[in-house]
């Protein structure tokens, strides 16, 4: 866990090797690291508290699927304030370009009107 884990009031859970390996195998290291410390800690604690290995694997699979999909935390919708998806970033850029173009056209039009 990163330094923001120091603010957690719950018990910190050590990440088992099988969880770390599963995250790496699916290439989800960056998405896992981008989650807030409380979510990372909750996921690990939830997985390791399972009594049966089958339950641990089921919970691990759910966590990996949620990390991969984005926008989900423990089957609840979750919106990350710091990291957008590529599609979201593309839409923001497109909207900005439309706005910028409209501003440039507006200025050009005003110059033509008042250049008279």
C-alpha positions in Angstrom: 0.0 0.0 0.0 1.1 3.5 -0.6 1.5 6.3 1.9 -2.2 7.3 1.8 -2.7 4.0 3.7 -1.4 5.7 6.8 -4.7 7.5 7.1 -6.8 4.3 7.3 -8.4 3.6 10.6 -9.2 -0.1 9.9 -6.7 -2.9 10.2 -4.3 -3.0 7.3 -4.3 -6.3 5.4 -1.1 -7.7 4.0 -1.5 -8.7 0.3 -1.0 -12.4 -0.2 1.3 -13.5 -3.0 -1.5 -15.2 -4.9 -3.5 -11.9 -5.1 -0.4 -10.0 -6.2 0.3 -12.6 -8.9 -3.3 -12.6 -10.1 -3.3 -8.8 -10.5 0.0 -8.9 -12.4 -1.1 -11.8 -14.7 -4.2 -9.7 -15.7 -2.1 -6.6 -16.1 -4.1 -4.7 -13.6 -1.3 -3.3 -11.5 -1.9 0.3 -12.5 -5.7 0.1 -12.0 -5.2 -1.5 -8.6 -2.7 1.2 -7.6 -5.1 3.9 -8.8 -7.8 2.8 -6.4 -7.9 4.6 -3.0 -6.1 2.9 -0.1 -9.4 2.0 1.6 -10.6 0.1 -1.5 -7.3 -1.8 -1.9 -7.3 -2.7 1.8 -11.0 -3.7 1.8 -10.5 -6.0 -1.3 -7.5 -7.8 0.3 -9.2 -8.2 3.6 -12.4 -9.4 2.0 -10.5 -12.0 0.0 -8.3 -13.3 2.9 -11.2 -13.5 5.4 -12.9 -16.2 3.2 -12.6 -19.6 4.9 -12.7 -21.8 1.8 -10.2 -21.5 -1.0 -13.1 -21.6 -3.5 -14.6 -18.5 -1.9 -11.2 -16.8 -1.9 -10.9 -17.5 -5.7 -14.5 -16.3 -6.3 -13.8 -13.1 -4.5 -10.5 -12.6 -6.2 -12.2 -13.1 -9.6 -14.8 -10.5 -8.7 -12.1 -8.0 -7.7 -10.1 -8.6 -10.9 -13.3 -8.2 -13.0 -14.2 -5.0 -11.2 -10.7 -3.6 -11.7 -10.7 -4.5 -15.3 -14.2 -3.0 -16.0 -13.6 0.1 -13.9 -16.4 2.1 -12.3 -17.3 -0.7 -9.9 -16.3 -1.4 -6.3 -17.8 -4.3 -4.4 -20.6 -4.5 -7.0 -21.5 -0.8 -6.4 -21.1 1.9 -9.0 -18.0 3.9 -8.2 -16.7 7.0 -10.0 -13.0 7.6 -9.6 -12.3 11.3 -9.3 -8.6 11.0 -10.4 -8.4 8.6 -13.3 -10.7 8.6 -16.3 -11.1 5.9 -18.9 -9.7 6.4 -22.3 -13.2 6.9 -23.7 -14.0 9.6 -21.1 -10.7 11.4 -21.7 -11.4 11.3 -25.5 -14.9 12.8 -25.0 -13.5 15.5 -22.8 -10.8 16.3 -25.4 -13.4 16.3 -28.2 -15.7 18.7 -26.2 -12.8 21.0 -25.5 -11.8 21.1 -29.2 -15.4 21.9 -30.1 -15.5 24.7 -27.6 -12.1 26.0 -28.7 -13.1 26.0 -32.3 -16.3 27.8 -31.5 -14.4 30.4 -29.6 -12.0 30.9 -32.5 -14.8 31.2 -35.0 -16.6 33.7 -32.7 -13.5 35.9 -32.5 -13.0 35.7 -36.2 -16.6 36.7 -36.8 -16.2 39.6 -34.4 -13.1 40.8 -36.2 -14.8 40.8 -39.5 -17.8 42.7 -38.2 -15.8 45.4 -36.5 -13.0 45.6 -39.0 -15.4 47.3 -41.4 
